[in-house]
Amino acid sequence: MDEDEIRRAVARGMQDYEKSRPKHKGIVADAESAIGRCVVMFFVALVILGIFAACSR
């Protein structure tokens, strides 16, 4: 194996690695998903509190 073949193999491996990595969505998408999770957790808390209030009557 000569030097050029090694360089090509390393470059090919790096390209394969970059393709297999998940792409970063960006700041806006991250913020939207964080806000969505907060809203879901809020509604879950409301449901739990509602069940607790109904059972304590």
PQR file with spaces between the fields and no chain letter, atoms N, CA, C, O and H, PARSE charges and radii, in Angstrom:
ATOM       1  N    MET     1       0.852   -1.180    0.000 -0.4000 1.5000
ATOM       2  CA   MET     1       0.000    0.000    0.000 -0.0000 2.0000
ATOM       3  C    MET     1       0.895    1.240    0.000  0.5500 1.7000
ATOM       4  O    MET     1       1.725    1.418    0.892 -0.5500 1.4000
ATOM       5  N    ASP     2       0.721    2.069   -0.982 -0.4000 1.5000
ATOM       6  CA   ASP     2       1.560    3.274   -1.009 -0.0000 2.0000
ATOM       7  C    ASP     2       0.835    4.445   -0.347  0.5500 1.7000
ATOM       8  O    ASP     2      -0.296    4.314    0.122 -0.5500 1.4000
ATOM       9  H    ASP     2       0.047    1.925   -1.707  0.4000 1.0000
ATOM      10  N    GLU     3       1.502    5.567   -0.323 -0.4000 1.5000
ATOM      11  CA   GLU     3       0.989    6.738    0.402 -0.0000 2.0000
ATOM      12  C    GLU     3      -0.335    7.254   -0.160  0.5500 1.7000
ATOM      13  O    GLU     3      -1.212    7.662    0.601 -0.5500 1.4000
ATOM      14  H    GLU     3       2.421    5.673   -0.704  0.4000 1.0000
ATOM      15  N    ASP     4      -0.484    7.239   -1.481 -0.4000 1.5000
ATOM      16  CA   ASP     4      -1.725    7.736   -2.093 -0.0000 2.0000
ATOM      17  C    ASP     4      -2.924    6.857   -1.720  0.5500 1.7000
ATOM      18  O    ASP     4      -4.013    7.364   -1.452 -0.5500 1.4000
ATOM      19  H    ASP     4       0.229    6.907   -2.099  0.4000 1.0000
ATOM      20  N    GLU     5      -2.716    5.550   -1.705 -0.4000 1.5000
ATOM      21  CA   GLU     5      -3.807    4.650   -1.330 -0.0000 2.0000
ATOM      22  C    GLU     5      -4.222    4.868    0.118  0.5500 1.7000
ATOM      23  O    GLU     5      -5.408    4.820    0.444 -0.5500 1.4000
ATOM      24  H    GLU     5      -1.832    5.137   -1.923  0.4000 1.0000
ATOM      25  N    ILE     6      -3.252    5.107    0.980 -0.4000 1.5000
ATOM      26  CA   ILE     6      -3.556    5.369    2.389 -0.0000 2.0000
ATOM      27  C    ILE     6      -4.356    6.655    2.518  0.5500 1.7000
ATOM      28  O    ILE     6      -5.341    6.706    3.254 -0.5500 1.4000
ATOM      29  H    ILE     6      -2.288    5.146    0.715  0.4000 1.0000
ATOM      30  N    ARG     7      -3.935    7.694    1.806 -0.4000 1.5000
ATOM      31  CA   ARG     7      -4.665    8.981    1.857 -0.0000 2.0000
ATOM      32  C    ARG     7      -6.100    8.812    1.379  0.5500 1.7000
ATOM      33  O    ARG     7      -7.034    9.331    1.989 -0.5500 1.4000
ATOM      34  H    ARG     7      -3.135    7.653    1.208  0.4000 1.0000
ATOM      35  N    ARG     8      -6.268    8.072    0.268 -0.4000 1.5000
ATOM      36  CA   ARG     8      -7.625    7.867   -0.258 -0.0000 2.0000
ATOM      37  C    ARG     8      -8.484    7.075    0.720  0.5500 1.7000
ATOM      38  O    ARG     8      -9.662    7.379    0.909 -0.5500 1.4000
ATOM      39  H    ARG     8      -5.510    7.650   -0.228  0.4000 1.0000
ATOM      40  N    ALA     9      -7.890    6.056    1.341 -0.4000 1.5000
ATOM      41  CA   ALA     9      -8.644    5.250    2.305 -0.0000 2.0000
ATOM      42  C    ALA     9      -9.050    6.083    3.514  0.5500 1.7000
ATOM      43  O    ALA     9     -10.170    5.956    4.008 -0.5500 1.4000
ATOM      44  H    ALA     9      -6.933    5.809    1.188  0.4000 1.0000
ATOM      45  N    VAL    10      -8.149    6.932    3.992 -0.4000 1.5000
ATOM      46  CA   VAL    10      -8.467    7.795    5.131 -0.0000 2.0000
ATOM      47  C    VAL    10      -9.552    8.789    4.739  0.5500 1.7000
ATOM      48  O    VAL    10     -10.490    9.012    5.505 -0.5500 1.4000
ATOM      49  H    VAL    10      -7.239    7.035    3.591  0.4000 1.0000
ATOM      50  N    ALA    11      -9.439    9.391    3.551 -0.4000 1.5000
ATOM      51  CA   ALA    11     -10.446   10.354    3.091 -0.0000 2.0000
ATOM      52  C    ALA    11     -11.802    9.668    2.938  0.5500 1.7000
ATOM      53  O    ALA    11     -12.830   10.238    3.305 -0.5500 1.4000
ATOM      54  H    ALA    11      -8.678    9.210    2.928  0.4000 1.0000
ATOM      55  N    ARG    12     -11.811    8.443    2.397 -0.4000 1.5000
ATOM      56  CA   ARG    12     -13.062    7.704    2.226 -0.0000 2.0000
ATOM      57  C    ARG    12     -13.673    7.382    3.588  0.5500 1.7000
ATOM      58  O    ARG    12     -14.886    7.492    3.769 -0.5500 1.4000
ATOM      59  H    ARG    12     -10.976    7.979    2.100  0.4000 1.0000
ATOM      60  N    GLY    13     -12.843    6.988    4.533 -0.4000 1.5000
ATOM      61  CA   GLY    13     -13.341    6.702    5.877 -0.0000 2.0000
ATOM      62  C    GLY    13     -13.923    7.931    6.536  0.5500 1.7000
ATOM      63  O    GLY    13     -14.949    7.847    7.211 -0.5500 1.4000
ATOM      64  H    GLY    13     -11.858    6.899    4.386  0.4000 1.0000
ATOM      65  N    MET    14     -13.278    9.081    6.348 -0.4000 1.5000
ATOM      66  CA   MET    14     -13.792   10.326    6.929 -0.0000 2.0000
ATOM      67  C    MET    14     -15.116   10.714    6.287  0.5500 1.7000
ATOM      68  O    MET    14     -16.025   11.176    6.977 -0.5500 1.4000
ATOM      69  H    MET    14     -12.444    9.149    5.799  0.4000 1.0000
ATOM      70  N    GLN    15     -15.235   10.534    4.978 -0.4000 1.5000
ATOM      71  CA   GLN    15     -16.498   10.852    4.303 -0.0000 2.0000
ATOM      72  C    GLN    15     -17.616    9.943    4.796  0.5500 1.7000
ATOM      73  O    GLN    15     -18.730   10.402    5.045 -0.5500 1.4000
ATOM      74  H    GLN    15     -14.497   10.159    4.417  0.4000 1.0000
ATOM      75  N    ASP    16     -17.318    8.650    4.937 -0.4000 1.5000
ATOM      76  CA   ASP    16     -18.332    7.717    5.441 -0.0000 2.0000
ATOM      77  C    ASP    16     -18.759    8.095    6.851  0.5500 1.7000
ATOM      78  O    ASP    16     -19.939    8.019    7.194 -0.5500 1.4000
ATOM      79  H    ASP    16     -16.413    8.276    4.734  0.4000 1.0000
ATOM      80  N    TYR    17     -17.791    8.503    7.666 -0.4000 1.5000
ATOM      81  CA   TYR    17     -18.101    8.901    9.040 -0.0000 2.0000
ATOM      82  C    TYR    17     -18.989   10.141    9.055  0.5500 1.7000
ATOM      83  O    TYR    17     -19.954   10.195    9.817 -0.5500 1.4000
ATOM      84  H    TYR    17     -16.832    8.565    7.387  0.4000 1.0000
ATOM      85  N    GLU    18     -18.684   11.131    8.233 -0.4000 1.5000
ATOM      86  CA   GLU    18     -19.490   12.354    8.176 -0.0000 2.0000
ATOM      87  C    GLU    18     -20.909   12.053    7.696  0.5500 1.7000
ATOM      88  O    GLU    18     -21.867   12.649    8.187 -0.5500 1.4000
ATOM      89  H    GLU    18     -17.900   11.087    7.613  0.4000 1.0000
ATOM      90  N    LYS    19     -21.051   11.136    6.742 -0.4000 1.5000
ATOM      91  CA   LYS    19     -22.387   10.790    6.241 -0.0000 2.0000
ATOM      92  C    LYS    19     -23.208   10.065    7.295  0.5500 1.7000
ATOM      93  O    LYS    19     -24.428   10.220    7.349 -0.5500 1.4000
ATOM      94  H    LYS    19     -20.272   10.651    6.343  0.4000 1.0000
ATOM      95  N    SER    20     -22.544    9.269    8.136 -0.4000 1.5000
ATOM      96  CA   SER    20     -23.282    8.475    9.121 -0.0000 2.0000
ATOM      97  C    SER    20     -23.682    9.286   10.347  0.5500 1.7000
ATOM      98  O    SER    20     -24.564    8.867   11.097 -0.5500 1.4000
ATOM      99  H    SER    20     -21.553    9.142    8.092  0.4000 1.0000
ATOM     100  N    ARG    21     -23.053   10.435   10.565 -0.4000 1.5000
ATOM     101  CA   ARG    21     -23.381   11.255   11.736 -0.0000 2.0000
ATOM     102  C    ARG    21     -24.729   11.930   11.546  0.5500 1.7000
ATOM     103  O    ARG    21     -25.062   12.345   10.436 -0.5500 1.4000
ATOM     104  H    ARG    21     -22.337   10.775    9.956  0.4000 1.0000
ATOM     105  N    PRO    22     -25.511   12.046   12.618 -0.5600 1.5000
ATOM     106  CA   PRO    22     -26.781   12.780   12.491  0.2800 2.0000
ATOM     107  C    PRO    22     -26.508   14.261   12.259  0.5500 1.7000
ATOM     108  O    PRO    22     -25.601   14.840   12.856 -0.5500 1.4000
ATOM     109  N    LYS    23     -27.290   14.851   11.402 -0.4000 1.5000
ATOM     110  CA   LYS    23     -27.115   16.271   11.077 -0.0000 2.0000
ATOM     111  C    LYS    23     -27.703   17.135   12.180  0.5500 1.7000
ATOM     112  O    LYS    23     -28.745   16.802   12.746 -0.5500 1.4000
ATOM     113  H    LYS    23     -28.027   14.381   10.917  0.4000 1.0000
ATOM     114  N    HIS    24     -27.041   18.243   12.487 -0.4000 1.5000
ATOM     115  CA   HIS    24     -27.540   19.168   13.497 -0.0000 2.0000
ATOM     116  C    HIS    24     -28.693   19.960   12.901  0.5500 1.7000
ATOM     117  O    HIS    24     -28.590   20.474   11.788 -0.5500 1.4000
ATOM     118  H    HIS    24     -26.195   18.514   12.027  0.4000 1.0000
ATOM     119  N    LYS    25     -29.775   20.056   13.631 -0.4000 1.5000
ATOM     120  CA   LYS    25     -30.992   20.682   13.111 -0.0000 2.0000
ATOM     121  C    LYS    25     -30.928   22.199   13.129  0.5500 1.7000
ATOM     122  O    LYS    25     -31.584   22.847   12.313 -0.5500 1.4000
ATOM     123  H    LYS    25     -29.859   19.638   14.536  0.4000 1.0000
ATOM     124  N    GLY    26     -30.173   22.770   14.019 -0.4000 1.5000
ATOM     125  CA   GLY    26     -30.097   24.212   14.127 -0.0000 2.0000
ATOM     126  C    GLY    26     -30.716   24.699   15.417  0.5500 1.7000
ATOM     127  O    GLY    26     -31.410   23.961   16.117 -0.5500 1.4000
ATOM     128  H    GLY    26     -29.640   22.244   14.682  0.4000 1.0000
ATOM     129  N    ILE    27     -30.451   25.956   15.716 -0.4000 1.5000
ATOM     130  CA   ILE    27     -30.888   26.532   16.989 -0.0000 2.0000
ATOM     131  C    ILE    27     -32.411   26.647   17.043  0.5500 1.7000
ATOM     132  O    ILE    27     -33.016   26.374   18.080 -0.5500 1.4000
ATOM     133  H    ILE    27     -29.887   26.556   15.148  0.4000 1.0000
ATOM     134  N    VAL    28     -33.029   27.047   15.939 -0.4000 1.5000
ATOM     135  CA   VAL    28     -34.485   27.235   15.929 -0.0000 2.0000
ATOM     136  C    VAL    28     -35.193   25.903   16.153  0.5500 1.7000
ATOM     137  O    VAL    28     -36.130   25.825   16.948 -0.5500 1.4000
ATOM     138  H    VAL    28     -32.537   27.268   15.097  0.4000 1.0000
ATOM     139  N    ALA    29     -34.755   24.867   15.466 -0.4000 1.5000
ATOM     140  CA   ALA    29     -35.387   23.554   15.628 -0.0000 2.0000
ATOM     141  C    ALA    29     -35.174   23.021   17.039  0.5500 1.7000
ATOM     142  O    ALA    29     -36.075   22.410   17.615 -0.5500 1.4000
ATOM     143  H    ALA    29     -33.994   24.930   14.821  0.4000 1.0000
ATOM     144  N    ASP    30     -33.978   23.250   17.603 -0.4000 1.5000
ATOM     145  CA   ASP    30     -33.726   22.816   18.979 -0.0000 2.0000
ATOM     146  C    ASP    30     -34.644   23.547   19.949  0.5500 1.7000
ATOM     147  O    ASP    30     -35.181   22.939   20.874 -0.5500 1.4000
ATOM     148  H    ASP    30     -33.247   23.746   17.135  0.4000 1.0000
ATOM     149  N    ALA    31     -34.826   24.849   19.744 -0.4000 1.5000
ATOM     150  CA   ALA    31     -35.698   25.630   20.625 -0.0000 2.0000
ATOM     151  C    ALA    31     -37.150   25.166   20.492  0.5500 1.7000
ATOM     152  O    ALA    31     -37.865   25.057   21.488 -0.5500 1.4000
ATOM     153  H    ALA    31     -34.389   25.343   18.993  0.4000 1.0000
ATOM     154  N    GLU    32     -37.577   24.894   19.263 -0.4000 1.5000
ATOM     155  CA   GLU    32     -38.949   24.426   19.060 -0.0000 2.0000
ATOM     156  C    GLU    32     -39.183   23.088   19.752  0.5500 1.7000
ATOM     157  O    GLU    32     -40.227   22.882   20.371 -0.5500 1.4000
ATOM     158  H    GLU    32     -36.996   24.983   18.454  0.4000 1.0000
ATOM     159  N    SER    33     -38.224   22.189   19.649 -0.4000 1.5000
ATOM     160  CA   SER    33     -38.416   20.887   20.295 -0.0000 2.0000
ATOM     161  C    SER    33     -38.380   21.027   21.813  0.5500 1.7000
ATOM     162  O    SER    33     -39.090   20.303   22.511 -0.5500 1.4000
ATOM     163  H    SER    33     -37.376   22.357   19.146  0.4000 1.0000
ATOM     164  N    ALA    34     -37.569   21.943   22.337 -0.4000 1.5000
ATOM     165  CA   ALA    34     -37.529   22.161   23.789 -0.0000 2.0000
ATOM     166  C    ALA    34     -38.850   22.751   24.274  0.5500 1.7000
ATOM     167  O    ALA    34     -39.368   22.347   25.315 -0.5500 1.4000
ATOM     168  H    ALA    34     -36.993   22.532   21.770  0.4000 1.0000
ATOM     169  N    ILE    35     -39.391   23.704   23.523 -0.4000 1.5000
ATOM     170  CA   ILE    35     -40.676   24.306   23.890 -0.0000 2.0000
ATOM     171  C    ILE    35     -41.778   23.248   23.819  0.5500 1.7000
ATOM     172  O    ILE    35     -42.655   23.197   24.682 -0.5500 1.4000
ATOM     173  H    ILE    35     -38.969   24.032   22.678  0.4000 1.0000
ATOM     174  N    GLY    36     -41.728   22.412   22.792 -0.4000 1.5000
ATOM     175  CA   GLY    36     -42.719   21.343   22.670 -0.0000 2.0000
ATOM     176  C    GLY    36     -42.672   20.384   23.847  0.5500 1.7000
ATOM     177  O    GLY    36     -43.711   19.963   24.356 -0.5500 1.4000
ATOM     178  H    GLY    36     -41.017   22.454   22.091  0.4000 1.0000
ATOM     179  N    ARG    37     -41.455   20.039   24.280 -0.4000 1.5000
ATOM     180  CA   ARG    37     -41.330   19.149   25.443 -0.0000 2.0000
ATOM     181  C    ARG    37     -41.874   19.809   26.695  0.5500 1.7000
ATOM     182  O    ARG    37     -42.510   19.147   27.515 -0.5500 1.4000
ATOM     183  H    ARG    37     -40.611   20.381   23.867  0.4000 1.0000
ATOM     184  N    CYS    38     -41.633   21.116   26.856 -0.4000 1.5000
ATOM     185  CA   CYS    38     -42.152   21.831   28.031 -0.0000 2.0000
ATOM     186  C    CYS    38     -43.681   21.833   28.031  0.5500 1.7000
ATOM     187  O    CYS    38     -44.301   21.631   29.074 -0.5500 1.4000
ATOM     188  H    CYS    38     -41.117   21.654   26.190  0.4000 1.0000
ATOM     189  N    VAL    39     -44.281   22.059   26.881 -0.4000 1.5000
ATOM     190  CA   VAL    39     -45.742   22.072   26.783 -0.0000 2.0000
ATOM     191  C    VAL    39     -46.304   20.695   27.122  0.5500 1.7000
ATOM     192  O    VAL    39     -47.296   20.587   27.843 -0.5500 1.4000
ATOM     193  H    VAL    39     -43.777   22.224   26.033  0.4000 1.0000
ATOM     194  N    VAL    40     -45.678   19.655   26.608 -0.4000 1.5000
ATOM     195  CA   VAL    40     -46.142   18.295   26.896 -0.0000 2.0000
ATOM     196  C    VAL    40     -46.036   18.004   28.384  0.5500 1.7000
ATOM     197  O    VAL    40     -46.963   17.444   28.970 -0.5500 1.4000
ATOM     198  H    VAL    40     -44.872   19.743   26.023  0.4000 1.0000
ATOM     199  N    MET    41     -44.923   18.374   29.005 -0.4000 1.5000
ATOM     200  CA   MET    41     -44.756   18.132   30.443 -0.0000 2.0000
ATOM     201  C    MET    41     -45.784   18.917   31.251  0.5500 1.7000
ATOM     202  O    MET    41     -46.267   18.434   32.275 -0.5500 1.4000
ATOM     203  H    MET    41     -44.170   18.829   28.529  0.4000 1.0000
ATOM     204  N    PHE    42     -46.125   20.135   30.795 -0.4000 1.5000
ATOM     205  CA   PHE    42     -47.134   20.943   31.472 -0.0000 2.0000
ATOM     206  C    PHE    42     -48.487   20.229   31.446  0.5500 1.7000
ATOM     207  O    PHE    42     -49.167   20.149   32.469 -0.5500 1.4000
ATOM     208  H    PHE    42     -45.732   20.527   29.963  0.4000 1.0000
ATOM     209  N    PHE    43     -48.879   19.711   30.277 -0.4000 1.5000
ATOM     210  CA   PHE    43     -50.159   19.017   30.180 -0.0000 2.0000
ATOM     211  C    PHE    43     -50.161   17.714   30.972  0.5500 1.7000
ATOM     212  O    PHE    43     -51.184   17.344   31.548 -0.5500 1.4000
ATOM     213  H    PHE    43     -48.327   19.776   29.446  0.4000 1.0000
ATOM     214  N    VAL    44     -49.041   17.024   31.007 -0.4000 1.5000
ATOM     215  CA   VAL    44     -48.951   15.808   31.823 -0.0000 2.0000
ATOM     216  C    VAL    44     -49.135   16.162   33.290  0.5500 1.7000
ATOM     217  O    VAL    44     -49.835   15.458   34.019 -0.5500 1.4000
ATOM     218  H    VAL    44     -48.210   17.324   30.539  0.4000 1.0000
ATOM     219  N    ALA    45     -48.507   17.256   33.727 -0.4000 1.5000
ATOM     220  CA   ALA    45     -48.662   17.689   35.122 -0.0000 2.0000
ATOM     221  C    ALA    45     -50.112   18.062   35.411  0.5500 1.7000
ATOM     222  O    ALA    45     -50.626   17.746   36.484 -0.5500 1.4000
ATOM     223  H    ALA    45     -47.939   17.828   33.135  0.4000 1.0000
ATOM     224  N    LEU    46     -50.779   18.730   34.470 -0.4000 1.5000
ATOM     225  CA   LEU    46     -52.191   19.073   34.664 -0.0000 2.0000
ATOM     226  C    LEU    46     -53.053   17.824   34.799  0.5500 1.7000
ATOM     227  O    LEU    46     -53.945   17.778   35.647 -0.5500 1.4000
ATOM     228  H    LEU    46     -50.361   18.987   33.599  0.4000 1.0000
ATOM     229  N    VAL    47     -52.802   16.830   33.987 -0.4000 1.5000
ATOM     230  CA   VAL    47     -53.575   15.588   34.060 -0.0000 2.0000
ATOM     231  C    VAL    47     -53.347   14.909   35.402  0.5500 1.7000
ATOM     232  O    VAL    47     -54.295   14.447   36.036 -0.5500 1.4000
ATOM     233  H    VAL    47     -52.078   16.868   33.298  0.4000 1.0000
ATOM     234  N    ILE    48     -52.092   14.847   35.837 -0.4000 1.5000
ATOM     235  CA   ILE    48     -51.792   14.212   37.128 -0.0000 2.0000
ATOM     236  C    ILE    48     -52.461   14.972   38.270  0.5500 1.7000
ATOM     237  O    ILE    48     -53.033   14.359   39.171 -0.5500 1.4000
ATOM     238  H    ILE    48     -51.322   15.222   35.322  0.4000 1.0000
ATOM     239  N    LEU    49     -52.393   16.300   38.236 -0.4000 1.5000
ATOM     240  CA   LEU    49     -53.050   17.096   39.277 -0.0000 2.0000
ATOM     241  C    LEU    49     -54.567   16.925   39.225  0.5500 1.7000
ATOM     242  O    LEU    49     -55.220   16.878   40.268 -0.5500 1.4000
ATOM     243  H    LEU    49     -51.928   16.798   37.504  0.4000 1.0000
ATOM     244  N    GLY    50     -55.128   16.830   38.031 -0.4000 1.5000
ATOM     245  CA   GLY    50     -56.568   16.606   37.895 -0.0000 2.0000
ATOM     246  C    GLY    50     -56.989   15.271   38.469  0.5500 1.7000
ATOM     247  O    GLY    50     -58.015   15.176   39.144 -0.5500 1.4000
ATOM     248  H    GLY    50     -54.598   16.868   37.184  0.4000 1.0000
ATOM     249  N    ILE    51     -56.207   14.242   38.207 -0.4000 1.5000
ATOM     250  CA   ILE    51     -56.510   12.918   38.773 -0.0000 2.0000
ATOM     251  C    ILE    51     -56.403   12.963   40.289  0.5500 1.7000
ATOM     252  O    ILE    51     -57.248   12.407   40.990 -0.5500 1.4000
ATOM     253  H    ILE    51     -55.374   14.319   37.659  0.4000 1.0000
ATOM     254  N    PHE    52     -55.376   13.617   40.795 -0.4000 1.5000
ATOM     255  CA   PHE    52     -55.189   13.724   42.243 -0.0000 2.0000
ATOM     256  C    PHE    52     -56.349   14.487   42.883  0.5500 1.7000
ATOM     257  O    PHE    52     -56.843   14.096   43.940 -0.5500 1.4000
ATOM     258  H    PHE    52     -54.689   14.069   40.226  0.4000 1.0000
ATOM     259  N    ALA    53     -56.785   15.585   42.238 -0.4000 1.5000
ATOM     260  CA   ALA    53     -57.895   16.375   42.779 -0.0000 2.0000
ATOM     261  C    ALA    53     -59.196   15.571   42.751  0.5500 1.7000
ATOM     262  O    ALA    53     -59.997   15.658   43.681 -0.5500 1.4000
ATOM     263  H    ALA    53     -56.383   15.903   41.380  0.4000 1.0000
ATOM     264  N    ALA    54     -59.409   14.791   41.692 -0.4000 1.5000
ATOM     265  CA   ALA    54     -60.630   13.990   41.601 -0.0000 2.0000
ATOM     266  C    ALA    54     -60.642   12.872   42.640  0.5500 1.7000
ATOM     267  O    ALA    54     -61.701   12.528   43.167 -0.5500 1.4000
ATOM     268  H    ALA    54     -58.758   14.720   40.937  0.4000 1.0000
ATOM     269  N    CYS    55     -59.497   12.314   42.934 -0.4000 1.5000
ATOM     270  CA   CYS    55     -59.429   11.215   43.907 -0.0000 2.0000
ATOM     271  C    CYS    55     -59.531   11.715   45.345  0.5500 1.7000
ATOM     272  O    CYS    55     -59.933   10.962   46.232 -0.5500 1.4000
ATOM     273  H    CYS    55     -58.637   12.594   42.506  0.4000 1.0000
ATOM     274  N    SER    56     -59.176   12.956   45.581 -0.4000 1.5000
ATOM     275  CA   SER    56     -59.168   13.463   46.957 -0.0000 2.0000
ATOM     276  C    SER    56     -60.531   13.995   47.394  0.5500 1.7000
ATOM     277  O    SER    56     -60.677   14.418   48.541 -0.5500 1.4000
ATOM     278  H    SER    56     -58.850   13.568   44.860  0.4000 1.0000
ATOM     279  N    ARG    57     -61.519   13.987   46.523 -0.4000 1.5000
ATOM     280  CA   ARG    57     -62.856   14.475   46.882 -0.0000 2.0000
ATOM     281  C    ARG    57     -63.550   13.532   47.801  0.5500 1.7000
ATOM     282  O    ARG    57     -64.685   13.785   48.204 -0.5500 1.4000
ATOM     283  H    ARG    57     -61.401   13.644   45.592  0.4000 1.0000
